[in-house]
Amino acid sequence: MLSNRQIIAAEGTINTESLNNGGLLQPEQARKFIQQTFETNELGKYIRYETRVSKTGEIDKIGIGRRILRAKTEGQDDGNRTGVNTSRLPYATTAVKANWELTEETIRENIERENLPEIVTNLMATQIGLDKMDLCLNGDVDIDSGNPDYKFLCINDGWVKQLKKGHVIDRKASSGMNIGMFYDTLKAIPNKYNNGNLRWLMSPHRGQEWERHLLEQIIEKGGAVPQGVYTSPASIPIIECPSLGDDTIILTDPKNLIVVHTYDIKIRSTTEGKDAIYNDMRYYTCHFDLDAIIEEIDATAIITNISA
């Protein structure tokens, strides 16, 4: 049977004993760490990642025009030329950190002994991934300072806040859910983006409420609902996002949601210093930076204020 240490190594996670240069990860290590943190949740498997050297800059958006075909006339050049449409998407990463600690007694008492710090590092990477997705979705630099999660949410503006500048379907004056709201939201997005890659992003509770709504309709009115409607309203699959509020549903191609990192990722640890000696502790910290941006706001829609 593989030991936990071998399992961790096989999964390609970061081994704290292999770090050098002050804990700065090498480019390949940085890519693995980013991948590891986002694979901890379902949405993280589908969104787009960009890794850059600079903490601020621009990402190229490249496309070509529409309706560029022309009738062909033998032996004649109509002079029509279609260039590449280029535009840039700005980003500005914010530095963040995650701290954790481990007692030497825990290491001594644990069956894994010296392997335990690597196991803890792996667990922390999982939690960092969950927190990053939460921040990328819900961050708001203008949030009220009285919010209990203010110090977390104020770090950066997330996708939900940015999406409210685009196509918004406000359900405040409506009661509950119905199939019409999905079709109304889909209609808000131009047809050119309705290409089979769109997904509904909603919390698990919201997905369950949709299932409950359909079951109640069957009980009250009889008949049956096609099985696919439960998991794919308007023939668009659902991706569950535990960090998303129950009153919100997002419609977009997940690749339209971008997380920008730099290669400047550090995982540092120490068993030295007065506090480490006095408290018999090992201290760890992970430093990195990120920004959450959207490539095409016009290719998104958000349903807000959905009642329970």
Buried (B, 14 or more C-beta within 10 A) or exposed (E): EEEBBEEBBEEEBBBBEEBEEEBBBBEEBBBBBBBBBBBBBBBBEBBBBBBBEEBEBEBEEEEEEEEEEEEEEEEEEEEEEEEEEEEEBEBEBBEBEBEBBBEEEBBEEBEBEEBBBBBBBBEBBBEBBBBBBBBBBBBBEEBEEEEEEEEBBBBBBBBBBBBBEBBBBEBEEBEBBBBEBBEBBBBBBEEEBBEEBBBBBBBEBBBEBBBEBBEEBEEEEEEEBEEEBBBBBBEBEBBBBBBBBBBBBBBBBBEBBBBBBBBBBBBBBEEEEEEBEEEEBBBBBBBBBBBBBBBBBBBBBBBBEBEE
